[in-house]
Amino acid sequence: SEGGFKTAATASGEEAIALLREDISQYRAIVTDINLLGKIDGWAVARAAREINPAMPVVYMTGTHWEEWASKGVPDSVLLLKPFAPAQIVTAVAGLLNASPPVPTAE
């Protein structure tokens, strides 16, 4: 939020996917840790987001499992290794948003 983005936080991967399915148009990008509470991890959250909106920018963050990004991460995503500066999230999200085509909206 300090970077000018409105944020929504969830306690689990299941909650994140439920929010996305409820109204994806509220979200312009996903920032997810790989290790989440519940049975669904960040890899699955990103895949679900891309099923709903194939152009959804995705930023992963992790202190572990970074080596799985090539096989489990969605294409055209960014991975931030912990520890990182908060400004790096803003830079990653802004870079992906600027590189992505506009998200289609229902009219």
N, C-alpha and C positions, 0 to 999 in steps of 0.2 A: 504493500500500500504506500510505502514511502516513495516508491518510484512512479506514483501517479495511477496505479492500477487499483481497481476495486477487487477485493479478494473474497473468496469463500473457502472456509476450511472445514474439513470433515474428519471424523475420528477413525474412519476405516475406508478401505477400498470399496466395500459394499455401498456405503453412504455416498461416496464420490460418484459411483456409477448411477445410483438412484437420482442424484441431483442432475447429472447430465441427461438422463433419459426424461426427466421431468420437463426440462426446458433448456436445450443446448444453446439456444440463441442468447442466453444470458452470459455465456462464457466465450472468450476469445482465445484462450490458451489454457493448457493444463500444465501445472507444475506439481510433480509427484515424487515422493520418496519411493525407493524401490521396496523397502521393508515397511509394511503398513500393518495396523491392527486388523484382525479378522482373517478370513481365508483368502482374500483377493489381494495380490501384491500390485505394486506400481506398474509392472509390465502389463498386467491384465487391465488395469484402469486405462492405460494409454490405448491398448487395442480396442477396448470398448468405445472410447471417445472417437477413435478413427472409424469405427463401424458406423457411428452416428453421423459423424462429419469427417470425411476423408482428408480434409484440408486443415484439421485442428492442429495448431502448433503444440508440441510436447517438449517439456524440459524435465528430465529426470535428475534427481539428486540422490547421492548415495555415498556411504563410507565403505561399503562392501559390494560385492557382486558386479563391479564395474566391467569386469571382463566378459560378462554375459550380454552386454549392450549390443554387440554385433549380431548375436543370434536371437535375442529376445526383445530388443528395442524396436520401435516402429521407425520406418524410413524418415529421413529428414528431421530427426529429433536432435536434441542437445543433451549431453550428460555432464553434470557438474559433480566433481569429486569433493567430498567434505574433507577438511573445512574449506569454505569459500567465503568471500566477502558478499554481503547482501546485494551490492551493486552488480555482481555477476549474474544474479537471477534477472534483474531488470534488463541488463544488456542482452542476455540470452532470449528472453521473451520478446523484447523489442526487435531484435534481429530476425527472429522467426516470423513475427507479425509483419514486418516490412518485406520479407521474402515470400510470404504466402499470398495467394489470390484472395480477394474478399470473400468472406463467409456468406453463402447465399441465405437470403431471408425470405420467409413466406410473405406474399403480398396479397 
